[in-house]
């Protein structure tokens, strides 16, 4: 495999990994809110979280551009701090994570909704604080959802195209992940081999991710032996 | 000491509970929907009463459940499926209680390293009791802990609860809808119905005041307190002294001097104006008629005071008139069997 292909693979993995690093904790928080809290505007929040899944990705990219771009409100605030999302890998992670967010939130929300509130009460009566209950009960019970959501989100981030190209363009070595590289290679007269190689590698990574998640979910299920584990994917 | 004076609990807005509970087991008995669980939830801080106050050892019991130092065993075991039994008991808490000693006392030492899923309902409830005791609670609450247990295992668990809590130095409230369970465990009884206390006091006396199927699912019973006076090894009989009088019952594992509690079913009690001779029923206690009340057109309940306890007998109304029964009249209470705790 050529150095060029390797760098594309590594960049894609890096962008997707960073996308998960920020998106999973936020998805967990949102899923917790939606699963366990009652508040005004809950339906609206739920709908807004789902938006990147149903909106044209190009529009998601445009929204990012207007908000996080060099002239956007958030971009302007962050610029003096030296943080920029313009045309770099951080921006690509932001776009990939946002598009993946709804896919991560959903399985976590379902597994949190499946937690028996009676267990929470029992822990409270046994003297465990809210925070302790969270780490003892909700976090471990949501783990299968986190794994399923993480894998789904990772796959989505790896394949992200529309929002990324709109927000951070298609810059080799900076923002050119799998889909963008395949797209570029397709435009070239002699790009056939690159297209084939990139496609094979991306399929391989997807297969490994899915098998890995199956293995992880099985392991989690065995740990609770017999207990029904909510599975999605 | 627990002092409760509360009005209105979620789902039971008309509830009104006012009582005191001393260390030892107080049973709270009432039919389904009477407000028993609501009461316990209010004590645990899981629901907030509309008004009133609860105090434990003269300190107001307020705030979140985790601040209350309470041990609670629920109707269904509430174990974390992803933690083994040891962790389910400890829950990350420090304690002066040795978990191995506790597990040994509760008969679950072989289970400590297992996961909850394979345990029986009875074993899981033992683990819940261990979890509660591990926290050295100042108040112990049982919310119908046997309702989901195989009937054959109930006896064991009742014995275990009695062994661990009958002489407890903290108040123990034991909620059940089965008077039988209460009679086997508690010294004090609070009977509630429709969110109100209908009777409270020492169990034998209070049970005798109650009537109606609402409180006695397995038939109306009375309680007599006695002491084992002698054991006849040849016939495996125990002579039990009830006040000045004696009755004979199978000795099983009784020891001389032991305090026992006899439960007598109202439908098993015969009344006689004179001591019967030539009958197979061995037990005859002399008492005096306390009250006579008609339960319906055909039946009457006779309460007989025997050595300070009240025994209820259910007879036909015609019997009352044929025998010319009257209040304060001396009468023999005859019964063949009794269950002994």
HADDOCK unambig.tbl for C-alpha pairs under 7 A between the chains (distance, minus, plus):
assign (segid A and resid 119 and name CA) (segid B and resid 78 and name CA) 5.60 0.50 0.50
assign (segid A and resid 122 and name CA) (segid B and resid 78 and name CA) 6.52 0.50 0.50
assign (segid A and resid 124 and name CA) (segid B and resid 65 and name CA) 5.58 0.50 0.50
assign (segid A and resid 124 and name CA) (segid B and resid 66 and name CA) 4.77 0.50 0.50
assign (segid A and resid 125 and name CA) (segid B and resid 44 and name CA) 6.66 0.50 0.50
assign (segid A and resid 125 and name CA) (segid B and resid 65 and name CA) 4.99 0.50 0.50
assign (segid A and resid 125 and name CA) (segid B and resid 66 and name CA) 5.21 0.50 0.50
assign (segid A and resid 125 and name CA) (segid B and resid 70 and name CA) 6.31 0.50 0.50
assign (segid A and resid 125 and name CA) (segid B and resid 71 and name CA) 6.84 0.50 0.50
assign (segid A and resid 125 and name CA) (segid B and resid 72 and name CA) 6.94 0.50 0.50
assign (segid A and resid 126 and name CA) (segid B and resid 66 and name CA) 6.36 0.50 0.50
assign (segid A and resid 126 and name CA) (segid B and resid 70 and name CA) 6.94 0.50 0.50
assign (segid A and resid 126 and name CA) (segid B and resid 71 and name CA) 6.49 0.50 0.50
assign (segid A and resid 126 and name CA) (segid B and resid 132 and name CA) 6.78 0.50 0.50
assign (segid A and resid 126 and name CA) (segid B and resid 135 and name CA) 6.94 0.50 0.50
assign (segid A and resid 127 and name CA) (segid B and resid 65 and name CA) 6.97 0.50 0.50
assign (segid A and resid 127 and name CA) (segid B and resid 66 and name CA) 3.76 0.50 0.50
assign (segid A and resid 127 and name CA) (segid B and resid 67 and name CA) 6.26 0.50 0.50
assign (segid A and resid 127 and name CA) (segid B and resid 69 and name CA) 6.78 0.50 0.50
assign (segid A and resid 128 and name CA) (segid B and resid 66 and name CA) 5.64 0.50 0.50
assign (segid A and resid 129 and name CA) (segid B and resid 66 and name CA) 6.18 0.50 0.50
assign (segid A and resid 223 and name CA) (segid B and resid 82 and name CA) 6.57 0.50 0.50
assign (segid A and resid 224 and name CA) (segid B and resid 81 and name CA) 5.79 0.50 0.50
assign (segid A and resid 224 and name CA) (segid B and resid 82 and name CA) 4.93 0.50 0.50
assign (segid A and resid 225 and name CA) (segid B and resid 117 and name CA) 6.79 0.50 0.50
assign (segid A and resid 226 and name CA) (segid B and resid 117 and name CA) 6.47 0.50 0.50
assign (segid A and resid 227 and name CA) (segid B and resid 81 and name CA) 6.81 0.50 0.50
assign (segid A and resid 227 and name CA) (segid B and resid 117 and name CA) 6.68 0.50 0.50
